[in-house]
Amino acid sequence: MTDNLEHHRHHEPSNYGMVSAPHGPETGADHDHLPSHMPLTGASKEAEAAIFDPILHPTDLYTPEGVYWADLPFGQQMKFNTAVDNEEVKKELATFWAMVKHDPLSPVGWYFKNAVLPGAGLGLEGYVLFSIGNLTPLFTAVWPECWKTYKVCNKQWTYAVTYLEIVGIIIGQILVGFVGDSYDAHSFFARDKLILHSIGRRWGLIQDALIMFGGLLMLTASWGVTLNGWVICYALSLMFYSIGVGGEYPMTATAAMENATGSGKVSTREDRLHRGRKVTMAFLMQGWGQFFNQAILIVLLLIFHHSGNPPYSLVSAQWTYRVSFAIPAVGTLWLVYYRAYKMPLASRQLNAAKKRAKVTGYDIQSLKLTFKYFTPRLIATAGSWFANDVFFYGNKLFQSTFIAAIDPAVTKSGNVMTGWLWNFVNIAVSLCGYYLASFLIDNKFVGRKRMMQLGFLMDFILFVVPAFHFNYYKSIKGVHAFQAMYFLSSFFNQFGPNCVTFLVAAEVYPTPIRATAHGFSAACGKLGALLATVLYNYFSNQVKFYFVPWFGLAGMLVTWLFLPDTTGLDLKEQERRWMYLREGREAEYHGIAVHPRHLSLWERWRGAGKHYNPELDREDQVKDLRREWEFRQTEKGKDEADLVDIDDLQFSDDVHNHFLSTSNAGGLRNGSSGEISNEKSAVN
């Protein structure tokens, strides 16, 4: 398609060193423009369809006839989505092969950039927090009078090690979730460098890393005049560290999702097809953190004790646990640097959303509207996370107890290394669950909701069966089946609720309140972990298996009733619906965000999808794009500081020309030459 533009000759620039708005510094080439004979009535209906259909009806969501994939009969849905997925697989394999041919190590660099760096904070969380379950048997073996018989240590303080860890996480999740949604729009230039006064996502990420670094220093140096004093210092240091860990949940989820999505109104195919994978790839670093913690503890014990067999000396135990905390402190310090200097635009989507809504500080109106429209979703994300963490944290923090139940020889021998090696198996199985979840979470026939329900159901079955036949499964005849069920429960916990809760708690909420909602949901989850932590100290092993399964059943039911399935939903469309809700025009929104496929059962019962109408929505989408285009034209007239938050919103020449030619904004015409200016850009 020709651009129908007139192009000027090159000339020498006349304003060297000056930065002019809206077109930027002069380069010597005049901007392209529409000729004066371009009619103001715009394109014909056919031409308009050719301009807007690629934007409004992308081929990964709509058929050539303009039918949304979820409106197709089931058989055609399978055919359409399979074709889209196969095309994407071929494209990614071709890209991977091209990267390998160019540089065999480039895929490693890609993975480091897209998974390791975004999930580094959660990797550190997995390393440190789950080390508590690994270190407890070592402490018990070396200081039994403190950790087993409680003769010299206060029993409640030894229990408080795990209590305070979870309390710290809850504080961080709520506090940093609030901070992450706050924004001060004031900006200025200082020493020729743009300075943004904002807290938001970026400061939340930096703050988390700083707190975790300080906490690791405290854990490494924790000491006391008595053993009980050391336990108190250890518990408080862990609580401080956990505040930073708690903040990682809302910050990592929102940053990974919004960096994939961008701040503009036009989404990308990458976001639509791989948003879930991008977030869960960051989250699964939690599993690698557990892996490296266990590996490093094994190596350190062999170095300082010269074997894995008891009895263990006080010196070897001290060196093992202190060096195991010192190692991640180095990585955390580097993380502070990276987030402070290499992530300047982490708050871009939040800032753009608040700029459009003319909001500074914390968006109280969005919080109220969230409770008005999305309370069932809060029940879903908070309730399912609560149920999951009874499983997950109870399993991890008391893993030595569970492993002793499935292999009694561990307790009899007192060999810490045997339990650690069993835990290695458990972590490996968990990592398989993490990765399979990442690969399938964007598949429309598996997706978020079905994956979570399956995980909850399998955890229920795998715990309820041994609960009622505990003595058999602890016997020689049944112990191998017991081991298999325990490890499979770890797999389905990752391939299901643990990964999905982390994703959907950010995905089903709008940008202005996303970190707060995620932090609240995660904090409710940690209340489940706290419940398990407190009660497990007083339950026998069999009672623990009686207690746990019912939370799997409850989580499955809450998910089925209250959680919408956002698999395949364009996240930009959800933001568009939020704009209508914020403006009090709920009944005027007819788009796919209220398609029954993307609403919970409860929302469908309440009639949230009654306004869905693809024909009316197409007209509204064009109007909304025009409004966004006009907003961008206005922003271009301001200084460059105002452009930083909307820079990724771009329109093709055809869209730009159409809006110019049908615009009543006479100010966009060049009065002296009868021409309409056009800044060339591209649509993703």
Secondary structure, DSSP 4 states (H G I P E B T S, - for coil): -----B-PPB---S-TT---TTT-S--SBPPPEE-TTS-TT---HHHHHHHHHHHHS-TTTB-TT--BGGGS-HHHHHHHHHHHHHHHHHHHHHHHHHHHHH-TTHHHHHHIIIIITTTHHHHHHHHHHTHHHHHHHHHHHH-HHHHTS-SSS-HHHHHHHHHHHHHHHHHHHHHHHHHHT-----EEEETTEEEE---HHHHHHHHHHHHHHHHHHHHHH---SSHHHHHHHHHHHHHHHHHHHHHHHHHHHHHHHHHHH-SSSS--HHHHHHHHHHHHHHHTHHHHHHHHHHHHHHHHHHHHHSSSPSPPPHHHHHHHHHHHHHHHHHHHHHHHHHHHHS-TTTTHHHHHHHHHHT--SS-HHHHHHHHHHHHHHHHHHHHHHHHHHHHHHHHHHTHHHHHHHH-THHHHH--HHHHHHHHHHHHHHHHHHHHHHHHHTT-TTTHHHHHHHHHHHHHHHHHHHHHTTHHHHHSTTTHHHHHHHHHHHHHHHIIIIIHHHHHHHHHTS-GGGHHHHHHHHHHHHHHHHHHHHHHHTTS-HHHHHHHSHHHHHHHHHHHHHH----TT--HHHHHHHHHHHHTT-GGG--SGGGSGGGS-HHHHHTTTTTT--HHHHHHHHHHHHHHHHHHHHHHHTS-GGGGTTTTT----HHHHHHHHHT---GGGEETTTTEEE-------
